[in-house]
Amino acid sequence: MKRLGIIFASMTLALVAVGSAHARQDDIDISRLTSSLDQLANDPSLGGYAQAEQARARDAINRLAQAGSHERAHDLYLAERRVDLAKTAAQLQDAQIKLTQLDREHDQILLDNSRRDAEMARRELERQRLQYQLAQEEAARLQQQGQEYSQAADQARAEAERAKKLAAAQSRVANAARREAALAAQAAKAMRSQMQEGGAAEAAPAPKKKQAKKHTDQP
């Protein structure tokens, strides 16, 4: 009888020890899962995501804390999966948001590049337009200058023609003047000769009439 009491007491102590061990293990698992979930909630990058999954994971941890020995393994599995799912969902949402942001940045870069290309094309078109306008102005200036040169050449030819005609007229006038001068010189010479002959005739004696008649009758 005494021996049976000792055995019963030993079995009771063993059960108590096993229960204590399970209780400590439960506390460790709950603390581990709670710490992991709190770390996710307090993460500045991921804490704001997957709020519903975090709430389900916390409910699963609470069920684990209240579970009996028969349900503990199943509830522990569910709690661990819920915590893992909350972490994964938060990371996925963060990745999706970052991807969306990268897409927006990429679209903005493409838009900026498109605007920059459009601005460069506009500037190039403006430069070509100005260059074409300057070329037209230069062509008009050269055309105007050519017309002025042509007019100047025509005027120079006209002046040369007038000068030629004037020179010809002056030449004719000079020739006429030379002829008149020559005639005047000849007339003056003839006049001098006549005057000289007249003076000599007055100075010489008059010839006798008979002699003059004799001179006249000579063959």
Sequence and secondary structure as in RCSB ss.txt:
>XXXX:A:sequence
MKRLGIIFASMTLALVAVGSAHARQDDIDISRLTSSLDQLANDPSLGGYAQAEQARARDAINRLAQAGSHERAHD
LYLAERRVDLAKTAAQLQDAQIKLTQLDREHDQILLDNSRRDAEMARRELERQRLQYQLAQEEAARLQQQGQEYS
QAADQARAEAERAKKLAAAQSRVANAARREAALAAQAAKAMRSQMQEGGAAEAAPAPKKKQAKKHTDQP
>XXXX:A:secstr
 HHHHHHHHHHHHHHHHHHHHHHHHHHHHHHHHHHHHHHHHH TTTTTS HHHHHHHHHHHHHHHH  TTTHHHH
HHHHHHHHHHHHHHHHHHHHHHHHHHHHHHHHHHHHHHHHHHHHHHHHHHHHHHHHHHHHHHHHHHHHHHHHHHH
HHHHHHHHHHHHHHHHHHHHHHHHHHHHHHHHHHHHHHHHHHHHHHHHHHHHHS    HHHHHHHHH  
